[in-house]
């Protein structure tokens, strides 16, 4: 046991290739079996495992009331800083549990999933590290994984890759509430939407989600706790990010991005963290990157406890899956639904809200809640809903949202009910001719 603990603690500031990374993750799990769970969500094109290490008091399974959080790094194989600082985050969490009261409470009340690399093939293919660009950015099939997800705004006709499919299935099988994916090549926290249309404000250069206030807060939380991101100076004089954050679309338009997919179809708030101006910096800089990001990584995880959570049950106290639970005034294009345990989690900033719970075919229930900042208490406000007229015998399951460009359909519907300039001109000409 002492040997295992020693092996798990011996994490150097260097780049860990596939075998070393796997050895480290296995060593941590062996040393902390009651606090961790190691599993693979699938394999890359070349057959490498996509490893995830879970940390928490109940690492092997979801526990009612405990939110699920995830960090994903190395989606672009040549963007390497995130891959290594997640290994050091793992080391910090397991060695601090039981010693640091904040980390102990965090792990007791949160189930944290950490995927150090989503693109192991791309990382291994990057033979010559470069600050700007290498072919290792892509997976073995030459696909950019952050352009490979179904898009909510247009049909990007993506040929879904094994790595992408594995993450999509992972998102659908877990109740993820909050997430971040770690990149390199800039220094900024970017938030959804990455794509957009006139419905979301793209004509003004900003693609706004229904939860824009929460996303701005999440991005600021990371940036303000980072050693220098909050300064917003960017990586050269041509590019600045006020407060160290940016709306994804305002920065540059992106189709098929992972953070939009998480939010629209996964009911999971995800932001993109660009952590280094150099994509693949020298290994002797990794310790500084860890110091720069350490506090921000922890403070961001705490935000999974924002807002409100609860269960929706029938008259017998049984959970109702697929009940729609949303905040009045901020509906999602793909309605947020309860999981198999009848649970819902809604990230909301402090304030007064009306929560609308609906079991299709029955009258909705509205409850007004006053939300405080409970991140320091590691628990969102609890608000349950009980439907006395619903029973197992008459409850029916609701199909999941289709994987189609949902906002594209919203644009068409919006255009259909609003007369355009062309129609008004045509009507005027017709009236003149008639007269």
Rosetta blueprint (number, residue, H / E / L):
1 X L
2 X H
3 X H
4 X H
5 X H
6 X H
7 X H
8 X H
9 X H
10 X L
11 X L
12 X L
13 X L
14 X L
15 X L
16 X L
17 X L
18 X H
19 X H
20 X H
21 X H
22 X H
23 X H
24 X H
25 X H
26 X H
27 X H
28 X H
29 X H
30 X H
31 X H
32 X L
33 X L
34 X L
35 X L
36 X E
37 X E
38 X E
39 X E
40 X E
41 X E
42 X E
43 X E
44 X L
45 X L
46 X L
47 X L
48 X L
49 X E
50 X E
51 X E
52 X E
53 X E
54 X E
55 X E
56 X L
57 X L
58 X L
59 X L
60 X L
61 X L
62 X L
63 X L
64 X L
65 X L
66 X L
67 X E
68 X E
69 X E
70 X E
71 X E
72 X E
73 X E
74 X L
75 X L
76 X L
77 X L
78 X L
79 X L
80 X L
81 X H
82 X H
83 X H
84 X H
85 X H
86 X H
87 X H
88 X H
89 X H
90 X H
91 X H
92 X H
93 X H
94 X H
95 X H
96 X H
97 X L
98 X L
99 X L
100 X L
101 X H
102 X H
103 X H
104 X H
105 X H
106 X H
107 X H
108 X H
109 X H
110 X E
111 X E
112 X E
113 X E
114 X E
115 X E
116 X L
117 X L
118 X L
119 X L
120 X H
121 X H
122 X H
123 X H
124 X H
125 X H
126 X L
127 X L
128 X L
129 X L
130 X L
131 X L
132 X L
133 X L
134 X L
135 X H
136 X H
137 X H
138 X L
139 X L
140 X L
141 X L
142 X L
143 X L
144 X L
145 X H
146 X H
147 X H
148 X L
149 X L
150 X L
151 X L
152 X L
153 X L
154 X L
155 X L
156 X L
157 X L
158 X L
159 X L
160 X L
161 X L
162 X H
163 X H
164 X H
165 X H
166 X H
167 X H
168 X H
169 X H
170 X H
171 X H
172 X H
173 X H
174 X L
175 X L
176 X E
177 X E
178 X E
179 X E
180 X E
181 X E
182 X E
183 X E
184 X L
185 X L
186 X E
187 X E
188 X E
189 X E
190 X E
191 X E
192 X L
193 X L
194 X L
195 X L
196 X L
197 X L
198 X H
199 X H
200 X H
201 X L
202 X H
203 X H
204 X H
205 X L
206 X L
207 X L
208 X L
209 X L
210 X L
211 X L
212 X H
213 X H
214 X H
215 X H
216 X H
217 X H
218 X H
219 X H
220 X H
221 X H
222 X H
223 X H
224 X H
225 X H
226 X L
227 X L
228 X L
229 X H
230 X H
231 X H
232 X L
233 X L
234 X L
235 X L
236 X E
237 X L
238 X L
239 X E
240 X L
241 X L
242 X H
243 X H
244 X H
245 X E
246 X E
247 X E
248 X H
249 X H
250 X H
251 X H
252 X L
253 X L
254 X L
255 X L
256 X L
257 X L
258 X H
259 X H
260 X H
261 X H
262 X H
263 X H
264 X H
265 X H
266 X L
267 X L
268 X L
269 X E
270 X E
271 X E
272 X E
273 X E
274 X E
275 X E
276 X E
277 X L
278 X L
279 X L
280 X L
281 X L
282 X L
283 X H
284 X H
285 X H
286 X H
287 X H
288 X H
289 X H
290 X H
291 X H
292 X H
293 X H
294 X H
295 X H
296 X H
297 X H
298 X H
299 X H
300 X H
301 X H
302 X H
303 X H
304 X H
305 X H
306 X L
307 X L
308 X E
309 X E
310 X E
311 X E
312 X E
313 X E
314 X E
315 X L
316 X L
317 X L
318 X L
319 X E
320 X L
321 X L
322 X L
323 X L
324 X E
325 X E
326 X E
327 X E
328 X L
329 X L
330 X L
331 X L
332 X L
333 X L
334 X L
335 X L
336 X L
337 X E
338 X L
339 X L
340 X L
341 X L
342 X L
343 X E
344 X E
345 X E
346 X E
347 X L
348 X L
349 X L
350 X L
351 X E
352 X E
353 X E
354 X E
355 X E
356 X E
357 X E
358 X E
359 X L
360 X L
361 X L
362 X L
363 X L
364 X L
365 X E
366 X E
367 X E
368 X E
369 X E
370 X E
371 X E
372 X L
373 X L
374 X L
375 X H
376 X H
377 X H
378 X L
379 X L
380 X L
381 X E
382 X E
383 X L
384 X L
385 X E
386 X E
387 X E
388 X L
389 X L
390 X L
391 X L
392 X L
393 X L
394 X L
395 X L
396 X L
397 X L
398 X L
399 X L
400 X L
401 X L
402 X L
403 X L
404 X L
405 X L
406 X H
407 X H
408 X H
409 X H
410 X H
411 X H
412 X H
413 X H
414 X H
415 X H
416 X H
417 X H
418 X L
419 X L
420 X L
421 X H
422 X H
423 X H
424 X H
425 X H
426 X H
427 X H
428 X H
429 X H
430 X H
431 X H
432 X H
433 X H
434 X H
435 X L
